[in-house]
Amino acid sequence: MRNVLVITFGLTVFGAIALLGMSVSPGVLQVVLFDFPLGCLFLPCVGAFLVVLIALAAWDLSGKRPEQQRRWGIWSAVVMATAIGLVWLHLPQRLALFMYSSELQGLVDVAPVDGFRRGTLKRWIGPFYIDQYGIDHAGGAYFRTFTGPDGIGPDEMQYGFAFRPSGEGPPFGRSRHRLRHLFGDWYTFEGSSD
C-alpha cells in the first residue's frame, strides 16, 4: 500500500508541475483542458484523481491507516491544492510576465507610431513564443502567444498579453474580446477570429 501512496504522490507532483507550466502562457491551459481531442475523457479522469486525493487525505486525517503510511495522502492533497491555488491567482503567469515585461515593452517603444499596425514576430521572449504583435491607434500593444480552436468551426481563439490596451480590442480576435489585468499596465487578452 505504501508504494501506491508514493506513486500517487509522485503523479501529483508531476501533475502540479505540468499544471503550473501550462498556466504560464495565456490560452495553453484552456486549450489543453477544454479543447484537446478526447478532452471529454481527460476531464473526468482529472476529476476522479482529485477525488482520490481528497479521499486519501481524509483517510490520513481519520487516523485509520498505520503510522508509516500516513501523510502521503495529505501531502498529495496539499501539493495539488497549492498548484490549483497558484493557477487560480495566475501567479505563474504574473511572475513570468514580470520577469520579461521589459523586453516586451522594448518592442512597443521601437514600434512606429503611425496608427494601427500588425506584424509577425515569431520570436521567443523568455517562456513566451510571440508569433504576432499589434499596436493600435491609442498605442496599446498586443502580443499573441497562442491560438486554439474556437468550437467546431474554422474560427480560432487568440490569446496573449496586452500592454496599455485601448477599447479597440486586439488586431487578431476582436469577437468575444476579454481582458484580464495582471499588474501595472499589463493584461492578458483572448478573442475569437470570427
MDTraj code that builds the backbone (N, CA, C; nanometers):
import mdtraj as md
import numpy as np

residues = "MET ARG ASN VAL LEU VAL ILE THR PHE GLY LEU THR VAL PHE GLY ALA ILE ALA LEU LEU GLY MET SER VAL SER PRO GLY VAL LEU GLN VAL VAL LEU PHE ASP PHE PRO LEU GLY CYS LEU PHE LEU PRO CYS VAL GLY ALA PHE LEU VAL VAL LEU ILE ALA LEU ALA ALA TRP ASP LEU SER GLY LYS ARG PRO GLU GLN GLN ARG ARG TRP GLY ILE TRP SER ALA VAL VAL MET ALA THR ALA ILE GLY LEU VAL TRP LEU HIS LEU PRO GLN ARG LEU ALA LEU PHE MET TYR SER SER GLU LEU GLN GLY LEU VAL ASP VAL ALA PRO VAL ASP GLY PHE ARG ARG GLY THR LEU LYS ARG TRP ILE GLY PRO PHE TYR ILE ASP GLN TYR GLY ILE ASP HIS ALA GLY GLY ALA TYR PHE ARG THR PHE THR GLY PRO ASP GLY ILE GLY PRO ASP GLU MET GLN TYR GLY PHE ALA PHE ARG PRO SER GLY GLU GLY PRO PRO PHE GLY ARG SER ARG HIS ARG LEU ARG HIS LEU PHE GLY ASP TRP TYR THR PHE GLU GLY SER SER ASP".split()
xyz = np.array([
    [0.0821, -0.1203, 0.0000],
    [0.0000, 0.0000, 0.0000],
    [0.0861, 0.1262, 0.0000],
    [0.1976, 0.1211, 0.0715],
    [0.2839, 0.2390, 0.0797],
    [0.3355, 0.2770, -0.0585],
    [0.3704, 0.1776, -0.1429],
    [0.4203, 0.2065, -0.2767],
    [0.3141, 0.2771, -0.3611],
    [0.1893, 0.2365, -0.3464],
    [0.0807, 0.3007, -0.4195],
    [0.0686, 0.4468, -0.3771],
    [0.0834, 0.4729, -0.2476],
    [0.0747, 0.6099, -0.1983],
    [0.1912, 0.6956, -0.2477],
    [0.3101, 0.6365, -0.2520],
    [0.4272, 0.7093, -0.3016],
    [0.4110, 0.7389, -0.4503],
    [0.3614, 0.6423, -0.5262],
    [0.3364, 0.6640, -0.6697],
    [0.2310, 0.7725, -0.6892],
    [0.1268, 0.7689, -0.6075],
    [0.0221, 0.8721, -0.6153],
    [0.0817, 1.0097, -0.5875],
    [0.1673, 1.0190, -0.4874],
    [0.2324, 1.1459, -0.4573],
    [0.3187, 1.1911, -0.5752],
    [0.3943, 1.0987, -0.6336],
    [0.4775, 1.1326, -0.7492],
    [0.3945, 1.1822, -0.8666],
    [0.2824, 1.1146, -0.8936],
    [0.1923, 1.1593, -1.0002],
    [0.1337, 1.2977, -0.9696],
    [0.1061, 1.3206, -0.8428],
    [0.0523, 1.4504, -0.8023],
    [0.1546, 1.5607, -0.8251],
    [0.2777, 1.5373, -0.7881],
    [0.3833, 1.6368, -0.8091],
    [0.4025, 1.6613, -0.9582],
    [0.4045, 1.5540, -1.0364],
    [0.4175, 1.5683, -1.1818],
    [0.3004, 1.6490, -1.2391],
    [0.1804, 1.6159, -1.1964],
    [0.0613, 1.6878, -1.2435],
    [0.0628, 1.8341, -1.2031],
    [0.1082, 1.8622, -1.0815],
    [0.1144, 2.0014, -1.0351],
    [0.2164, 2.0810, -1.1162],
    [0.3311, 2.0218, -1.1444],
    [0.4326, 2.0895, -1.2253],
    [0.3803, 2.1141, -1.3660],
    [0.3134, 2.0145, -1.4237],
    [0.2556, 2.0310, -1.5582],
    [0.1498, 2.1408, -1.5586],
    [0.0661, 2.1420, -1.4568],
    [-0.0385, 2.2441, -1.4461],
    [0.0225, 2.3830, -1.4366],
    [0.1230, 2.3996, -1.3533],
    [0.1891, 2.5292, -1.3389],
    [0.2584, 2.5701, -1.4687],
    [0.3227, 2.4738, -1.5352],
    [0.3900, 2.5039, -1.6620],
    [0.2938, 2.5473, -1.7704],
    [0.1798, 2.4787, -1.7806],
    [0.0813, 2.5141, -1.8830],
    [0.0142, 2.6479, -1.8553],
    [0.0136, 2.6901, -1.7305],
    [-0.0561, 2.8145, -1.6958],
    [0.0266, 2.9394, -1.7209],
    [0.1527, 2.9251, -1.7586],
    [0.2393, 3.0413, -1.7784],
    [0.1975, 3.1219, -1.9010],
    [0.1738, 3.0556, -2.0117],
    [0.1380, 3.1253, -2.1353],
    [-0.0132, 3.1295, -2.1513],
    [-0.0704, 3.2458, -2.1817],
    [-0.2157, 3.2567, -2.1939],
    [-0.2724, 3.1609, -2.2983],
    [-0.3792, 3.0922, -2.2617],
    [-0.4518, 3.0065, -2.3532],
    [-0.4127, 2.8612, -2.3538],
    [-0.2907, 2.8283, -2.3155],
    [-0.2448, 2.6896, -2.3232],
    [-0.3290, 2.6004, -2.2326],
    [-0.3473, 2.6404, -2.1098],
    [-0.4229, 2.5589, -2.0155],
    [-0.5684, 2.5428, -2.0601],
    [-0.6293, 2.6494, -2.1097],
    [-0.7678, 2.6413, -2.1565],
    [-0.7811, 2.5414, -2.2710],
    [-0.6895, 2.5475, -2.3650],
    [-0.6978, 2.4581, -2.4807],
    [-0.6726, 2.3137, -2.4389],
    [-0.5738, 2.2910, -2.3549],
    [-0.5441, 2.1537, -2.3132],
    [-0.6598, 2.0950, -2.2333],
    [-0.7170, 2.1713, -2.1431],
    [-0.8236, 2.1167, -2.0585],
    [-0.9584, 2.1064, -2.1285],
    [-0.9898, 2.2023, -2.2168],
    [-1.1255, 2.2064, -2.2703],
    [-1.1369, 2.1772, -2.4189],
    [-1.0313, 2.1962, -2.4966],
    [-1.0419, 2.1801, -2.6406],
    [-0.9544, 2.0690, -2.6963],
    [-0.8795, 2.0038, -2.6122],
    [-0.7911, 1.8967, -2.6557],
    [-0.8744, 1.7789, -2.7047],
    [-0.8318, 1.7123, -2.8132],
    [-0.9068, 1.5942, -2.8567],
    [-0.9201, 1.4937, -2.7425],
    [-1.0342, 1.4350, -2.7321],
    [-1.0698, 1.3411, -2.6256],
    [-1.0731, 1.4089, -2.4895],
    [-1.0892, 1.5414, -2.4879],
    [-1.0995, 1.6150, -2.3622],
    [-1.2164, 1.5675, -2.2783],
    [-1.3175, 1.5131, -2.3460],
    [-1.4329, 1.4617, -2.2721],
    [-1.3926, 1.3425, -2.1852],
    [-1.2829, 1.2754, -2.2179],
    [-1.2312, 1.1671, -2.1341],
    [-1.1281, 1.2192, -2.0336],
    [-1.0555, 1.3232, -2.0732],
    [-0.9479, 1.3769, -1.9915],
    [-0.9997, 1.4424, -1.8637],
    [-1.1011, 1.5276, -1.8767],
    [-1.1534, 1.5990, -1.7603],
    [-1.2116, 1.5063, -1.6537],
    [-1.2894, 1.4041, -1.6888],
    [-1.3368, 1.3131, -1.5839],
    [-1.2230, 1.2389, -1.5130],
    [-1.1171, 1.2072, -1.5872],
    [-1.0013, 1.1404, -1.5245],
    [-0.9339, 1.2324, -1.4233],
    [-0.9181, 1.3590, -1.4609],
    [-0.8591, 1.4567, -1.3677],
    [-0.9488, 1.4733, -1.2462],
    [-1.0796, 1.4836, -1.2689],
    [-1.1738, 1.4956, -1.1574],
    [-1.1692, 1.3751, -1.0654],
    [-1.1608, 1.2556, -1.1230],
    [-1.1531, 1.1337, -1.0420],
    [-1.0234, 1.1313, -0.9606],
    [-0.9133, 1.1766, -1.0208],
    [-0.7866, 1.1805, -0.9489],
    [-0.7944, 1.2771, -0.8314],
    [-0.8589, 1.3921, -0.8502],
    [-0.8744, 1.4873, -0.7402],
    [-0.9611, 1.4287, -0.6283],
    [-1.0642, 1.3539, -0.6643],
    [-1.1483, 1.2882, -0.5627],
    [-1.0660, 1.1856, -0.4851],
    [-0.9812, 1.1105, -0.5551],
    [-0.8943, 1.0131, -0.4874],
    [-0.8000, 1.0846, -0.3905],
    [-0.7438, 1.1987, -0.4319],
    [-0.6536, 1.2731, -0.3426],
    [-0.7269, 1.3212, -0.2179],
    [-0.8477, 1.3684, -0.2347],
    [-0.9257, 1.4142, -0.1195],
    [-0.9580, 1.2969, -0.0278],
    [-0.9922, 1.1822, -0.0858],
    [-1.0227, 1.0627, -0.0054],
    [-0.8992, 1.0157, 0.0711],
    [-0.7829, 1.0170, 0.0053],
    [-0.6595, 0.9761, 0.0741],
    [-0.6262, 1.0716, 0.1882],
    [-0.6438, 1.2007, 0.1662],
    [-0.6170, 1.2977, 0.2727],
    [-0.7143, 1.2780, 0.3884],
    [-0.8411, 1.2533, 0.3581],
    [-0.9397, 1.2290, 0.4642],
    [-0.9057, 1.1024, 0.5407],
    [-0.8604, 1.0007, 0.4700],
    [-0.8219, 0.8750, 0.5345],
    [-0.7017, 0.8971, 0.6262],
    [-0.6043, 0.9773, 0.5795],
    [-0.4885, 1.0107, 0.6641],
    [-0.5322, 1.0836, 0.7909],
    [-0.6221, 1.1774, 0.7740],
    [-0.6668, 1.2567, 0.8889],
    [-0.7521, 1.1760, 0.9864],
    [-0.8159, 1.0715, 0.9379],
    [-0.9000, 0.9896, 1.0260],
    [-0.8176, 0.9042, 1.1212],
    [-0.6910, 0.8804, 1.0869],
    [-0.6048, 0.8016, 1.1732],
    [-0.6257, 0.6517, 1.1617],
    [-0.6955, 0.6029, 1.0606],
    [-0.7232, 0.4610, 1.0452],
    [-0.6130, 0.3855, 0.9731],
    [-0.5164, 0.4573, 0.9175],
    [-0.4055, 0.3898, 0.8493],
    [-0.2884, 0.3783, 0.9449],
    [-0.2013, 0.2787, 0.9210],
    [-0.0805, 0.2672, 1.0043],
    [0.0048, 0.3943, 0.9940],
    [0.0743, 0.4251, 1.1013],
    [0.1518, 0.5491, 1.1111],
    [0.2513, 0.5657, 0.9957],
    [0.3186, 0.4576, 0.9543],
    [0.4199, 0.4690, 0.8496],
    [0.3595, 0.4989, 0.7120],
    [0.2289, 0.4786, 0.6958],
    [0.1642, 0.5054, 0.5679],
    [0.0933, 0.6408, 0.5653],
    [0.0855, 0.7058, 0.6773],
    [0.0151, 0.8338, 0.6815],
    [0.0950, 0.9445, 0.6152],
    [0.0295, 1.0470, 0.5888],
    [0.0846, 1.1724, 0.5390],
    [0.0998, 1.1780, 0.3871],
    [0.1126, 1.0641, 0.3161],
    [0.1246, 1.0707, 0.1702],
    [-0.0014, 1.1290, 0.1083],
    [-0.1150, 1.0912, 0.1588],
    [-0.2409, 1.1454, 0.1081],
    [-0.2547, 1.2933, 0.1385],
    [-0.2159, 1.3322, 0.2595],
    [-0.2228, 1.4741, 0.2967],
    [-0.1276, 1.5560, 0.2111],
    [-0.0045, 1.5068, 0.1946],
    [0.0925, 1.5807, 0.1140],
    [0.0483, 1.5901, -0.0314],
    [-0.0095, 1.4851, -0.0839],
    [-0.0597, 1.4886, -0.2219],
    [-0.1686, 1.5942, -0.2369],
    [-0.2621, 1.5956, -0.1429],
    [-0.3704, 1.6942, -0.1488],
    [-0.3169, 1.8365, -0.1329],
    [-0.2191, 1.8561, -0.0446],
    [-0.1610, 1.9891, -0.0242],
    [-0.0890, 2.0365, -0.1509],
    [-0.0127, 1.9474, -0.2141],
    [0.0593, 1.9851, -0.3368],
    [-0.0392, 2.0264, -0.4456],
    [-0.1430, 1.9462, -0.4659],
    [-0.2386, 1.9778, -0.5724],
    [-0.3208, 2.1029, -0.5397],
    [-0.3617, 2.1174, -0.4146],
    [-0.4384, 2.2369, -0.3766],
    [-0.3538, 2.3626, -0.3928],
    [-0.2262, 2.3542, -0.3582],
    [-0.1359, 2.4687, -0.3756],
    [-0.1211, 2.5037, -0.5234],
    [-0.1011, 2.4023, -0.6068],
    [-0.0862, 2.4271, -0.7509],
    [-0.2131, 2.4886, -0.8088],
    [-0.3291, 2.4357, -0.7722],
    [-0.4554, 2.4900, -0.8223],
    [-0.4743, 2.6333, -0.7733],
    [-0.4381, 2.6616, -0.6488],
    [-0.4485, 2.7977, -0.5955],
    [-0.3578, 2.8943, -0.6692],
    [-0.2352, 2.8525, -0.6981],
    [-0.1423, 2.9391, -0.7719],
    [-0.1928, 2.9680, -0.9131],
    [-0.2496, 2.8656, -0.9776],
    [-0.3046, 2.8855, -1.1117],
    [-0.4278, 2.9748, -1.1053],
    [-0.5127, 2.9542, -1.0060],
    [-0.6342, 3.0348, -0.9899],
    [-0.5998, 3.1831, -0.9760],
    [-0.4925, 3.2122, -0.9045],
    [-0.4483, 3.3504, -0.8844],
    [-0.3583, 3.4005, -0.9975],
    [-0.3298, 3.3153, -1.0957],
    [-0.2472, 3.3482, -1.2118],
    [-0.1048, 3.3881, -1.1710],
    [-0.0555, 3.3342, -1.0603],
    [0.0780, 3.3719, -1.0134],
    [0.1905, 3.3251, -1.1048],
    [0.1865, 3.2022, -1.1620],
    [0.2952, 3.1656, -1.2542],
    [0.3012, 3.2598, -1.3751],
    [0.1850, 3.2949, -1.4274],
    [0.1784, 3.3844, -1.5426],
    [0.2257, 3.5244, -1.5061],
    [0.1826, 3.5743, -1.3921],
    [0.2240, 3.7082, -1.3474],
    [0.3751, 3.7143, -1.3258],
    [0.4303, 3.6122, -1.2624],
    [0.5736, 3.6103, -1.2351],
    [0.6541, 3.6037, -1.3642],
    [0.6143, 3.5155, -1.4559],
    [0.6867, 3.5038, -1.5825],
    [0.6781, 3.6332, -1.6626],
    [0.5601, 3.6932, -1.6681],
    [0.5461, 3.8191, -1.7423],
    [0.6259, 3.9304, -1.6748],
    [0.6245, 3.9349, -1.5423],
    [0.7008, 4.0365, -1.4706],
    [0.8497, 4.0280, -1.5065],
    [0.9000, 3.9053, -1.5182],
    [1.0421, 3.8858, -1.5483],
    [1.0775, 3.9316, -1.6903],
    [0.9835, 3.9228, -1.7841],
    [1.0136, 3.9529, -1.9236],
    [0.9351, 4.0722, -1.9788],
    [0.8657, 4.1445, -1.8928],
    [0.7843, 4.2573, -1.9404],
    [0.8688, 4.3695, -1.9987],
    [0.9889, 4.3901, -1.9480],
    [1.0720, 4.4978, -2.0030],
    [1.1141, 4.4663, -2.1460],
    [1.1389, 4.3392, -2.1773],
    [1.1722, 4.3019, -2.3148],
    [1.0542, 4.3251, -2.4078],
    [0.9347, 4.2874, -2.3618],
    [0.8147, 4.3101, -2.4419],
    [0.7875, 4.4591, -2.4577],
    [0.8057, 4.5334, -2.3520],
    [0.7828, 4.6783, -2.3590],
    [0.8827, 4.7439, -2.4530],
    [1.0032, 4.6888, -2.4620],
    [1.1011, 4.7398, -2.5572],
    [1.0527, 4.7302, -2.7003],
    [0.9765, 4.6265, -2.7320],
    [0.9196, 4.6138, -2.8663],
    [0.8158, 4.7226, -2.8925],
    [0.7415, 4.7594, -2.7900],
    [0.6423, 4.8665, -2.8038],
    [0.7134, 4.9996, -2.8270],
    [0.8214, 5.0228, -2.7543],
    [0.8915, 5.1506, -2.7619],
    [0.9532, 5.1762, -2.8994],
    [0.9923, 5.0721, -2.9733],
    [1.0554, 5.0923, -3.1045],
    [0.9567, 5.0810, -3.2195],
    [0.8308, 5.0534, -3.1902],
    [0.7299, 5.0419, -3.2966],
    [0.6988, 5.1791, -3.3543],
    [0.6731, 5.1859, -3.4858],
    [0.6345, 5.3149, -3.5444],
    [0.5017, 5.3626, -3.4887],
    [0.4790, 5.4923, -3.4902],
    [0.3600, 5.5498, -3.4266],
    [0.2607, 5.6055, -3.5280],
    [0.2465, 5.5425, -3.6422],
    [0.1596, 5.5958, -3.7469],
    [0.0253, 5.5239, -3.7552],
    [-0.0341, 5.4933, -3.6437],
    [-0.1652, 5.4295, -3.6451],
    [-0.1559, 5.2796, -3.6244],
    [-0.2630, 5.2121, -3.6593],
    [-0.2733, 5.0698, -3.6309],
    [-0.1744, 4.9898, -3.7153],
    [-0.1012, 4.9022, -3.6498],
    [-0.0066, 4.8153, -3.7171],
    [-0.0170, 4.6740, -3.6633],
    [0.0179, 4.5817, -3.7478],
    [0.0208, 4.4409, -3.7089],
    [0.1404, 4.3787, -3.7784],
    [0.2135, 4.2962, -3.7069],
    [0.3304, 4.2346, -3.7676],
    [0.3558, 4.0951, -3.7143],
    [0.4430, 4.0263, -3.7843],
    [0.4835, 3.8929, -3.7450],
    [0.6145, 3.9033, -3.6700],
    [0.6239, 3.8379, -3.5572],
    [0.7455, 3.8440, -3.4777],
    [0.8150, 3.7082, -3.4771],
    [0.7427, 3.6008, -3.4481],
    [0.7966, 3.4643, -3.4431],
    [0.9276, 3.4600, -3.3648],
    [0.9173, 3.4954, -3.2366],
    [1.0362, 3.5042, -3.1525],
    [1.0024, 3.4616, -3.0103],
    [1.0963, 3.3925, -2.9481],
    [1.0816, 3.3553, -2.8077],
    [1.1300, 3.4704, -2.7218],
    [1.0481, 3.5096, -2.6271],
    [1.0886, 3.6060, -2.5247],
    [1.0604, 3.5357, -2.3926],
    [1.1666, 3.4867, -2.3310],
    [1.1502, 3.4047, -2.2102],
    [1.0706, 3.2804, -2.2437],
    [0.9691, 3.2478, -2.1645],
    [0.8892, 3.1281, -2.1911],
    [0.7769, 3.1503, -2.2925],
    [0.7689, 3.2705, -2.3496],
    [0.6594, 3.3055, -2.4390],
    [0.7057, 3.3080, -2.5839],
    [0.6330, 3.2367, -2.6683],
    [0.6585, 3.2437, -2.8121],
    [0.5603, 3.3459, -2.8693],
    [0.6115, 3.4591, -2.9104],
    [0.5288, 3.5658, -2.9652],
    [0.5291, 3.5483, -3.1165],
    [0.4162, 3.5067, -3.1726],
    [0.4132, 3.4890, -3.3173],
    [0.3691, 3.6153, -3.3894],
    [0.2799, 3.6947, -3.3283],
    [0.2367, 3.8201, -3.3889],
    [0.2203, 3.9274, -3.2824],
    [0.2287, 4.0501, -3.3253],
    [0.2032, 4.1625, -3.2352],
    [0.1229, 4.2667, -3.3113],
    [0.0611, 4.3534, -3.2376],
    [-0.0158, 4.4607, -3.2995],
    [-0.0182, 4.5816, -3.2089],
    [-0.0122, 4.6985, -3.2696],
    [-0.0197, 4.8261, -3.1976],
    [-0.1428, 4.8992, -3.2515],
    [-0.2284, 4.9464, -3.1621],
    [-0.3481, 5.0168, -3.2078],
    [-0.3236, 5.1680, -3.2128],
    [-0.4246, 5.2433, -3.2563],
    [-0.4121, 5.3890, -3.2718],
    [-0.3789, 5.4590, -3.1405],
    [-0.4248, 5.4050, -3.0298],
    [-0.4011, 5.4687, -2.8997],
    [-0.2694, 5.4243, -2.8367],
    [-0.1934, 5.3382, -2.9048],
    [-0.0645, 5.2938, -2.8527],
    [-0.0710, 5.1669, -2.7712],
    [-0.1878, 5.1040, -2.7623],
    [-0.1987, 4.9763, -2.6927],
    [-0.1300, 4.8676, -2.7729],
    [-0.0529, 4.7844, -2.7067],
    [0.0226, 4.6795, -2.7750],
    [-0.0330, 4.5430, -2.7372],
    [-0.0410, 4.4552, -2.8354],
    [-0.0928, 4.3197, -2.8166],
    [0.0107, 4.2214, -2.8691],
    [0.0424, 4.1213, -2.7878],
    [0.1388, 4.0190, -2.8242],
    [0.0679, 3.8839, -2.8210],
    [0.0487, 3.8233, -2.9371],
    [-0.0214, 3.6950, -2.9432],
    [0.0759, 3.5829, -2.9126],
    [0.0410, 3.5023, -2.8120],
    [0.1282, 3.3929, -2.7697],
    [0.0738, 3.2555, -2.8040],
    [-0.0563, 3.2471, -2.8338],
    [-0.1141, 3.1141, -2.8550],
    [-0.2450, 3.1265, -2.9301],
    [-0.2741, 3.0272, -3.0128],
    [-0.4042, 3.0171, -3.0786],
    [-0.4584, 2.8776, -3.0535],
    [-0.5883, 2.8681, -3.0491],
    [-0.6529, 2.7389, -3.0277],
    [-0.7880, 2.7373, -3.0941],
    [-0.8525, 2.6225, -3.0966],
    [-0.9827, 2.6131, -3.1628],
    [-1.0890, 2.6946, -3.0904],
    [-1.1837, 2.7429, -3.1701],
    [-1.2987, 2.8156, -3.1161],
    [-1.4235, 2.7369, -3.1554],
    [-1.4469, 2.6316, -3.0844],
    [-1.5599, 2.5457, -3.1164],
    [-1.5279, 2.4516, -3.2297],
    [-1.6301, 2.4155, -3.3069],
    [-1.6142, 2.3167, -3.4125],
    [-1.5744, 2.3815, -3.5451],
    [-1.6108, 2.5048, -3.5673],
    [-1.5881, 2.5709, -3.6956],
    [-1.4437, 2.6081, -3.7209],
    [-1.4210, 2.6872, -3.8273],
    [-1.2843, 2.7239, -3.8658],
    [-1.2255, 2.8392, -3.7831],
    [-1.3057, 2.9007, -3.6994],
    [-1.2562, 3.0147, -3.6221],
    [-1.1547, 2.9697, -3.5179],
    [-1.0688, 3.0634, -3.4805],
    [-0.9668, 3.0371, -3.3796],
    [-0.9816, 3.1335, -3.2635],
    [-0.9421, 3.0879, -3.1460],
    [-0.9273, 3.1759, -3.0308],
    [-0.7831, 3.2247, -3.0298],
    [-0.7654, 3.3520, -3.0021],
    [-0.6336, 3.4140, -2.9958],
    [-0.6071, 3.4517, -2.8498],
    [-0.4880, 3.4225, -2.8001],
    [-0.4527, 3.4510, -2.6614],
    [-0.3193, 3.5253, -2.6585],
    [-0.3007, 3.6073, -2.5567],
    [-0.1727, 3.6736, -2.5425],
    [-0.1746, 3.7803, -2.4354],
    [-0.0759, 3.8695, -2.4438],
    [-0.0602, 3.9780, -2.3483],
    [-0.0910, 4.1111, -2.4150],
    [-0.1400, 4.2031, -2.3368],
    [-0.1676, 4.3381, -2.3849],
    [-0.1022, 4.4380, -2.2906],
    [-0.0398, 4.5397, -2.3498],
    [0.0217, 4.6477, -2.2732],
    [-0.0549, 4.7753, -2.3027],
    [-0.1132, 4.8341, -2.1988],
    [-0.1975, 4.9529, -2.2110],
    [-0.3016, 4.9381, -2.3221],
    [-0.3843, 4.8349, -2.3139],
    [-0.4817, 4.8121, -2.4211],
    [-0.5870, 4.9216, -2.4263],
    [-0.6278, 4.9533, -2.5475],
    [-0.7356, 5.0508, -2.5655],
    [-0.8668, 4.9749, -2.5816],
    [-0.9734, 5.0436, -2.6015],
    [-1.1027, 4.9802, -2.6175],
    [-1.1252, 4.9196, -2.7543],
    [-1.0302, 4.9357, -2.8457],
    [-1.0462, 4.8842, -2.9814],
    [-1.0391, 4.7321, -2.9882],
    [-0.9751, 4.6698, -2.8950],
    [-0.9563, 4.5255, -2.8994],
    [-0.8301, 4.4894, -2.9759],
    [-0.7884, 4.3652, -2.9652],
    [-0.6646, 4.3241, -3.0311],
    [-0.6809, 4.3177, -3.1823],
    [-0.5714, 4.3280, -3.2553],
    [-0.5778, 4.3216, -3.4010],
    [-0.6105, 4.1812, -3.4518],
    [-0.6069, 4.0839, -3.3658],
    [-0.6404, 3.9472, -3.4024],
    [-0.7389, 3.8972, -3.2988],
    [-0.8551, 3.8611, -3.3393],
    [-0.9535, 3.8082, -3.2469],
    [-1.0365, 3.9141, -3.1790],
    [-1.1092, 3.9953, -3.2529],
    [-1.1887, 4.1027, -3.1926],
    [-1.3219, 4.0553, -3.1366],
    [-1.3722, 3.9450, -3.1841],
    [-1.5004, 3.8957, -3.1349],
    [-1.4810, 3.8298, -2.9986],
    [-1.5762, 3.8484, -2.9105],
    [-1.5704, 3.7940, -2.7746],
    [-1.4381, 3.8304, -2.7057],
    [-1.3981, 3.9527, -2.7224],
    [-1.2728, 4.0029, -2.6661],
    [-1.2841, 4.0171, -2.5147],
    [-1.1866, 3.9635, -2.4420],
    [-1.1822, 3.9781, -2.2962],
    [-1.0409, 4.0126, -2.2524],
    [-1.0333, 4.0991, -2.1539],
    [-0.9060, 4.1356, -2.0919],
    [-0.9091, 4.0943, -1.9456],
    [-0.7929, 4.0563, -1.8932],
    [-0.7796, 4.0275, -1.7503],
    [-0.6513, 4.0953, -1.7029],
    [-0.6632, 4.1803, -1.6018],
    [-0.5495, 4.2573, -1.5509],
    [-0.4527, 4.1654, -1.4768],
    [-0.3230, 4.1833, -1.5054],
    [-0.2198, 4.1082, -1.4343],
    [-0.1487, 4.1974, -1.3331],
    [-0.0869, 4.3034, -1.3805],
    [-0.0216, 4.4015, -1.2934],
    [0.0124, 4.5242, -1.3771],
    [0.0247, 4.6391, -1.3113],
    [0.0614, 4.7625, -1.3814],
    [-0.0256, 4.7861, -1.5037],
    [0.0390, 4.8042, -1.6179],
    [-0.0305, 4.8264, -1.7445],
    [-0.0459, 4.6983, -1.8260],
    [-0.0177, 4.5842, -1.7670],
    [-0.0193, 4.4569, -1.8385],
    [-0.1477, 4.3791, -1.8130],
    [-0.1981, 4.3195, -1.9216],
    [-0.3199, 4.2395, -1.9196],
    [-0.2979, 4.1140, -2.0032],
    [-0.3832, 4.0159, -1.9857],
    [-0.3925, 3.9079, -2.0835],
    [-0.5192, 3.9340, -2.1646],
    [-0.5196, 3.8879, -2.2878],
    [-0.6388, 3.9031, -2.3702],
    [-0.6722, 3.7697, -2.4349],
    [-0.7975, 3.7584, -2.4736],
    [-0.8410, 3.6490, -2.5580],
    [-0.9518, 3.7006, -2.6467],
    [-0.9618, 3.6441, -2.7644],
    [-1.0654, 3.6837, -2.8580],
    [-1.0756, 3.5843, -2.9706],
    [-1.1918, 3.5787, -3.0308],
    [-1.2148, 3.4866, -3.1404],
    [-1.1882, 3.5558, -3.2733],
    [-1.1430, 3.4799, -3.3715],
    [-1.1124, 3.5376, -3.5028],
    [-1.2355, 3.5580, -3.5883],
    [-1.3550, 3.5160, -3.5413],
    [-1.4750, 3.5320, -3.6245],
    [-1.5227, 3.6750, -3.6305],
])
top = md.Topology()
chain = top.add_chain()
for i, resn in enumerate(residues, 1):
    res = top.add_residue(resn, chain, resSeq=i)
    for name in ("N", "CA", "C"):
        top.add_atom(name, md.element.get_by_symbol(name[0]), res)
traj = md.Trajectory(xyz[None], top)
